[in-house]
Amino acid sequence: MGILWIRKDRSRLRWRLGLGTAVGLTSLAIALSLAECGGKPEQTEGSSGLRQTAQPPSDNSGLLLSQAAEARPPSASPLFDAGNAYRQARAYADCLELNERDTQGVKSELEESREVDPSGALTVQIEGAQRHQREQCRQIGPAEYRQINKLMQQAAQQNEPNARFFLLDQRVQTWIERAAIEREQGDAGQLHPDALMAVSDVEKMALQGHPPAMALAAQLFASGLLVPADPVRAAAWKVVALQRQHREPLSRDDLTDSGLVADLSPEETDQVLRDANALRSACCATRGD
């Protein structure tokens, strides 16, 4: 089943979905996201060590035009690229997370990778990605970190799905951290309407075929932090995510062999199959996923 880690500093919840060898390791994605941004994120006024040299305007009219362009929100421009804005913000966010991990001394991804893959092959891949990431992140600082939410919001306004999920995940993490505190203080069991709405929004996005939302939905129903624990619903979402790799629905034998229903009764396993097939029909079958 899925595993939840809640860091003691509560700055972020990290999760991984128990589907095959998929784990919550972000280093490889970090390197790719930076590369897609052309190696260096776009530069803005006031960024640390990254400021581009602007050419002086030839006259006052040029200066006024320049100021007007800066005042206009990027998302209002017909040239605004929501995908690039997301990748830029994602690169900044990954650098911020790396900085937090280094500062707070939390369990490293290398340690996690050795547990997942004792052969060491995954560790070698992550080490290479981290070297590239750290080199890129030397140029990123507080000025860039402050742009993360603004860029994500601008991209989300243009319906960029990854940016929408990033902001939704932030909402969910805030409620998870609050629920974890309440659980430690013995106040567990209280359901908050806004938290339930956030979970509902995760499922809505999962039903749009967004894989990270499917994984998060599975985690939320497995943990029981924001909604009552529902292992059948959690397993159904895991199966839907797994079925994206297959043209045909999983059989009962496939499901049993996957280990996703090891803790469920035969009757619950049958219900997982029914629920997973219904969810897949709603979100993915018509898309050819």
FENQUIPE-V775625 format. One record per residue. N is the residue number from 1. RES is the residue in three letters. OMEGA is omega in degrees with one decimal (NA if undefined). Layout:
N/RES/OMEGA
N/RES/OMEGA
This chain:
1/MET/-178.4
2/GLY/-178.3
3/ILE/177.8
4/LEU/170.0
5/TRP/173.3
6/ILE/-177.3
7/ARG/-178.1
8/LYS/179.8
9/ASP/177.2
10/ARG/-178.6
11/SER/179.6
12/ARG/172.9
13/LEU/177.6
14/ARG/-178.6
15/TRP/170.4
16/ARG/-175.8
17/LEU/-176.3
18/GLY/177.0
19/LEU/-177.5
20/GLY/-179.0
21/THR/-179.1
22/ALA/-179.2
23/VAL/-178.9
24/GLY/179.1
25/LEU/-170.8
26/THR/-170.9
27/SER/-177.7
28/LEU/178.2
29/ALA/179.2
30/ILE/-178.6
31/ALA/-179.7
32/LEU/-177.8
33/SER/177.9
34/LEU/179.6
35/ALA/-179.7
36/GLU/177.6
37/CYS/177.4
38/GLY/177.5
39/GLY/177.8
40/LYS/176.5
41/PRO/178.4
42/GLU/-174.0
43/GLN/179.2
44/THR/178.8
45/GLU/173.9
46/GLY/179.3
47/SER/-172.0
48/SER/174.9
49/GLY/-173.6
50/LEU/-172.4
51/ARG/177.4
52/GLN/177.7
53/THR/-178.6
54/ALA/175.7
55/GLN/-179.9
56/PRO/179.1
57/PRO/-177.6
58/SER/178.2
59/ASP/-177.1
60/ASN/-179.6
61/SER/177.5
62/GLY/178.6
63/LEU/179.6
64/LEU/178.0
65/LEU/179.5
66/SER/179.9
67/GLN/179.0
68/ALA/179.5
69/ALA/179.4
70/GLU/-178.2
71/ALA/-178.5
72/ARG/178.8
73/PRO/179.9
74/PRO/-177.2
75/SER/179.0
76/ALA/-178.9
77/SER/177.9
78/PRO/179.9
79/LEU/-178.6
80/PHE/-179.2
81/ASP/-177.0
82/ALA/179.7
83/GLY/178.6
84/ASN/177.9
85/ALA/177.9
86/TYR/-177.3
87/ARG/177.2
88/GLN/179.8
89/ALA/179.6
90/ARG/177.5
91/ALA/177.7
92/TYR/-178.0
93/ALA/179.6
94/ASP/176.4
95/CYS/178.0
96/LEU/179.0
97/GLU/177.8
98/LEU/179.4
99/ASN/178.6
100/GLU/-179.8
101/ARG/179.6
102/ASP/-177.1
103/THR/-173.3
104/GLN/175.6
105/GLY/179.4
106/VAL/-178.3
107/LYS/-173.8
108/SER/176.8
109/GLU/177.8
110/LEU/176.8
111/GLU/178.6
112/GLU/-176.3
113/SER/179.1
114/ARG/176.8
115/GLU/-177.2
116/VAL/-175.4
117/ASP/-178.0
118/PRO/-179.0
119/SER/179.3
120/GLY/-178.3
121/ALA/179.7
122/LEU/179.2
123/THR/179.1
124/VAL/179.0
125/GLN/-176.8
126/ILE/178.1
127/GLU/178.4
128/GLY/179.5
129/ALA/-179.0
130/GLN/177.2
131/ARG/178.6
132/HIS/-178.3
133/GLN/-177.8
134/ARG/177.5
135/GLU/178.9
136/GLN/-174.1
137/CYS/175.0
138/ARG/-176.9
139/GLN/-175.3
140/ILE/-178.7
141/GLY/-175.7
142/PRO/-179.4
143/ALA/178.0
144/GLU/179.6
145/TYR/-178.6
146/ARG/-179.1
147/GLN/-171.0
148/ILE/-175.7
149/ASN/179.4
150/LYS/179.2
151/LEU/179.8
152/MET/-180.0
153/GLN/178.2
154/GLN/178.9
155/ALA/179.6
156/ALA/177.3
157/GLN/176.0
158/GLN/175.4
159/ASN/174.8
160/GLU/-170.1
161/PRO/-178.6
162/ASN/176.3
163/ALA/176.7
164/ARG/-179.7
165/PHE/178.4
166/PHE/-179.1
167/LEU/177.1
168/LEU/179.2
169/ASP/175.9
170/GLN/177.7
171/ARG/-177.3
172/VAL/-178.5
173/GLN/178.1
174/THR/179.9
175/TRP/177.9
176/ILE/179.0
177/GLU/178.0
178/ARG/-179.6
179/ALA/179.1
180/ALA/177.2
181/ILE/-179.9
182/GLU/179.7
183/ARG/179.1
184/GLU/-179.1
185/GLN/178.5
186/GLY/-179.2
187/ASP/-177.2
188/ALA/176.3
189/GLY/179.3
190/GLN/179.5
191/LEU/-178.9
192/HIS/-179.2
193/PRO/-179.4
194/ASP/177.0
195/ALA/177.5
196/LEU/177.6
197/MET/178.5
198/ALA/177.7
199/VAL/177.7
200/SER/179.2
201/ASP/176.0
202/VAL/-179.8
203/GLU/177.7
204/LYS/179.7
205/MET/175.9
206/ALA/179.2
207/LEU/172.6
208/GLN/176.3
209/GLY/-178.0
210/HIS/-173.7
211/PRO/179.1
212/PRO/177.9
213/ALA/176.0
214/MET/-179.7
215/ALA/-179.6
216/LEU/177.1
217/ALA/178.4
218/ALA/-179.6
219/GLN/-177.4
220/LEU/179.6
221/PHE/177.3
222/ALA/-173.8
223/SER/-177.6
224/GLY/-179.2
225/LEU/-175.3
226/LEU/176.8
227/VAL/176.4
228/PRO/-179.1
229/ALA/-179.5
230/ASP/-175.7
231/PRO/178.2
232/VAL/178.6
233/ARG/178.5
234/ALA/-179.7
235/ALA/179.9
236/ALA/179.1
237/TRP/176.3
238/LYS/179.1
239/VAL/178.1
240/VAL/178.5
241/ALA/179.5
242/LEU/-177.8
243/GLN/176.9
244/ARG/179.7
245/GLN/-175.7
246/HIS/177.7
247/ARG/-176.6
248/GLU/176.1
249/PRO/178.9
250/LEU/175.1
251/SER/178.3
252/ARG/178.3
253/ASP/177.2
254/ASP/-177.8
255/LEU/179.1
256/THR/-179.6
257/ASP/-177.5
258/SER/-177.6
259/GLY/-177.2
260/LEU/-176.8
261/VAL/-176.1
262/ALA/-177.1
263/ASP/-176.3
264/LEU/176.9
265/SER/176.4
266/PRO/179.5
267/GLU/178.5
268/GLU/178.3
269/THR/177.0
270/ASP/179.5
271/GLN/176.5
272/VAL/179.5
273/LEU/-179.5
274/ARG/-179.0
275/ASP/-178.8
276/ALA/179.1
277/ASN/178.0
278/ALA/178.9
279/LEU/-179.3
280/ARG/177.6
281/SER/-178.0
282/ALA/-171.1
283/CYS/-162.9
284/CYS/-171.8
285/ALA/-178.4
286/THR/179.5
287/ARG/-179.2
288/GLY/179.1
289/ASP/NA
